[in-house]
Amino acid sequence: MMKAVITGADGQLGLAFQQELKRRGIPYWGSDAATCNITRREEVEAMLEARRPTVLINCAAYNQVDHAETDPAGAFEVNAQAVKILAEACQARGIKFVHYSTDYVFDGRKGAFYTEDDAPAPLNVYGRSKLDGEVFARTLATDHLVLRTSWVYGEGKQNFLYKFLGWAAANDVLRISADEVSVPTYADDLVAVTLRAIDSGLTGLYHAPSSGYASRYEWARYFLKAAGFSNLVIPVPLSYFKPKVERPVFSAMSNRAITTALGIRIPEWQEGVETYVKIYLEKQPCR
Ligand SMILES: NC(=O)c1ccc[n+]([C@@H]2O[C@H](COP(=O)([O-])OP(=O)(O)OC[C@H]3O[C@@H](n4cnc5c(N)ncnc54)[C@H](OP(=O)(O)O)[C@@H]3O)[C@@H](O)[C@H]2O)c1
């Protein structure tokens, strides 16, 4: 019987896990930075001793790509050193270790979907810190599952859909980058594929974004229309915003390896957006 500990349980993915595990009646313990700071070995070990899970699902991360450039120590502490702590603690106790990484481990210059066989070449501090975390998870925990994902949105404190909504409420015309392409991934879909993979005993590194691909411009247009907004959305190059951090231009990953291994289909990104709008926006009375 599965018994889970979720670290970073109050983030987007963590909240989606809590909801689904509750719905399925699977026992779990959700911790946030206040109840278990994953950078502190003694807190991690005390929690695992107290909760004795069969699986640790690490949803905690330092995800602020821009801030990471000026705070590399902070990014590496959470995205790499803490993953080492978690992986070692799981290995010592025979706990399955589930961890998430990112399309930003790639430089975006391939010109095709990235597969698990492609060599990472991160362009920024965030990507480098996440890549180090992957390596710790894969080398230190025998029973590991590392899932790379991209452009995650769900319930939580921040994601691009919240940004789109804020911009749309304040401006008639929005300018969104059209030369940044990846896969918007609905947190609930990522939870479903993760739980299926755990049930199947899958181990290793896999790409698990939603299906398809989109530019940020296409994502914004599709989402705003589904959410009932009629703003004019104009495609612009990313350089229009004079970004301080380099990001991959085409980092869409293929989910074929994991869907084939599990015999499943992961919904297209547009289906995820529509479900998100139904669940999280249509029930808000004063929009
Ligand atoms: N969001 C994306 O677009 C995206 C893209 C690719 C990959 N991913 C990966 O997918 C996974 C889930 O991402 P997400 O979007 O759900 O992230 P999120 O919403 O930013 O949640 C991350 C959570 O981690 C917590 N956290 C940070 N430092 C911690 C620490 N030292 N100890 C314990 N908890 C800590 C945060 O708490 P506070 O808020 O209190 O700091 C937050 O609740 C992560 O591995 C992420 O790197 C995300």
Ligand as a Chemical Component Dictionary entry (heavy atoms), coordinates in Angstrom:
data_LIG
# 
_chem_comp.id                   LIG 
_chem_comp.type                 NON-POLYMER 
_chem_comp.pdbx_formal_charge   0 
_chem_comp.three_letter_code    LIG 
# 
loop_
_chem_comp_atom.comp_id 
_chem_comp_atom.atom_id 
_chem_comp_atom.alt_atom_id 
_chem_comp_atom.type_symbol 
_chem_comp_atom.charge 
_chem_comp_atom.model_Cartn_x 
_chem_comp_atom.model_Cartn_y 
_chem_comp_atom.model_Cartn_z 
_chem_comp_atom.pdbx_ordinal 
LIG N1  N1  N 0  6.501  25.951 -12.620 1  
LIG C1  C1  C 0  7.032  25.616 -13.783 2  
LIG O1  O1  O 0  6.753  26.234 -14.833 3  
LIG C2  C2  C 0  7.980  24.444 -13.890 4  
LIG C3  C3  C 0  8.613  24.179 -15.113 5  
LIG C4  C4  C 0  9.483  23.080 -15.200 6  
LIG C5  C5  C 0  9.721  22.278 -14.094 7  
LIG N2  N2  N 1  9.092  22.574 -12.922 8  
LIG C6  C6  C 0  9.392  21.724 -11.755 9  
LIG O2  O2  O 0  8.199  21.104 -11.309 10 
LIG C7  C7  C 0  8.237  20.947 -9.882  11 
LIG C8  C8  C 0  6.984  21.570 -9.253  12 
LIG O3  O3  O 0  6.950  22.949 -9.587  13 
LIG P1  P1  P 0  5.774  23.926 -9.086  14 
LIG O4  O4  O 0  5.414  24.792 -10.240 15 
LIG O5  O5  O -1 4.726  23.157 -8.385  16 
LIG O6  O6  O 0  6.597  24.799 -8.049  17 
LIG P2  P2  P 0  6.043  25.956 -7.066  18 
LIG O7  O7  O 0  4.606  26.202 -7.276  19 
LIG O8  O8  O 0  7.024  27.072 -7.179  20 
LIG O9  O9  O 0  6.214  25.259 -5.652  21 
LIG C9  C9  C 0  7.455  24.998 -5.088  22 
LIG C10 C10 C 0  7.266  24.836 -3.613  23 
LIG O10 O10 O 0  8.531  24.530 -3.033  24 
LIG C11 C11 C 0  8.570  25.178 -1.780  25 
LIG N3  N3  N 0  9.948  25.313 -1.325  26 
LIG C12 C12 C 0  10.913 26.145 -1.775  27 
LIG N4  N4  N 0  12.037 25.992 -1.058  28 
LIG C13 C13 C 0  11.781 25.039 -0.132  29 
LIG C14 C14 C 0  12.529 24.432 0.896   30 
LIG N5  N5  N 0  13.799 24.808 1.137   31 
LIG N6  N6  N 0  11.949 23.476 1.668   32 
LIG C15 C15 C 0  10.680 23.101 1.442   33 
LIG N7  N7  N 0  9.895  23.641 0.481   34 
LIG C16 C16 C 0  10.445 24.602 -0.292  35 
LIG C17 C17 C 0  7.934  26.515 -2.066  36 
LIG O11 O11 O 0  7.544  27.131 -0.874  37 
LIG P3  P3  P 0  7.568  28.760 -0.770  38 
LIG O12 O12 O 0  6.564  29.242 -1.778  39 
LIG O13 O13 O 0  7.228  28.975 0.648   40 
LIG O14 O14 O 0  8.988  29.144 -1.144  41 
LIG C18 C18 C 0  6.746  26.107 -2.920  42 
LIG O15 O15 O 0  5.618  25.793 -2.131  43 
LIG C19 C19 C 0  9.551  21.593 -9.437  44 
LIG O16 O16 O 0  10.570 20.627 -9.351  45 
LIG C20 C20 C 0  9.877  22.532 -10.572 46 
LIG O17 O17 O 0  11.247 22.851 -10.672 47 
LIG C21 C21 C 0  8.226  23.622 -12.790 48 
# 
loop_
_chem_comp_bond.comp_id 
_chem_comp_bond.atom_id_1 
_chem_comp_bond.atom_id_2 
_chem_comp_bond.value_order 
_chem_comp_bond.pdbx_ordinal 
LIG N1  C1  SING 1  
LIG C1  O1  DOUB 2  
LIG C1  C2  SING 3  
LIG C2  C3  SING 4  
LIG C2  C21 DOUB 5  
LIG C3  C4  DOUB 6  
LIG C4  C5  SING 7  
LIG C5  N2  DOUB 8  
LIG N2  C6  SING 9  
LIG N2  C21 SING 10 
LIG C6  O2  SING 11 
LIG C6  C20 SING 12 
LIG O2  C7  SING 13 
LIG C7  C8  SING 14 
LIG C7  C19 SING 15 
LIG C8  O3  SING 16 
LIG O3  P1  SING 17 
LIG P1  O4  DOUB 18 
LIG P1  O5  SING 19 
LIG P1  O6  SING 20 
LIG O6  P2  SING 21 
LIG P2  O7  DOUB 22 
LIG P2  O8  SING 23 
LIG P2  O9  SING 24 
LIG O9  C9  SING 25 
LIG C9  C10 SING 26 
LIG C10 O10 SING 27 
LIG C10 C18 SING 28 
LIG O10 C11 SING 29 
LIG C11 N3  SING 30 
LIG C11 C17 SING 31 
LIG N3  C12 SING 32 
LIG N3  C16 SING 33 
LIG C12 N4  DOUB 34 
LIG N4  C13 SING 35 
LIG C13 C14 SING 36 
LIG C13 C16 DOUB 37 
LIG C14 N5  SING 38 
LIG C14 N6  DOUB 39 
LIG N6  C15 SING 40 
LIG C15 N7  DOUB 41 
LIG N7  C16 SING 42 
LIG C17 O11 SING 43 
LIG C17 C18 SING 44 
LIG O11 P3  SING 45 
LIG P3  O12 DOUB 46 
LIG P3  O13 SING 47 
LIG P3  O14 SING 48 
LIG C18 O15 SING 49 
LIG C19 O16 SING 50 
LIG C19 C20 SING 51 
LIG C20 O17 SING 52 
# 
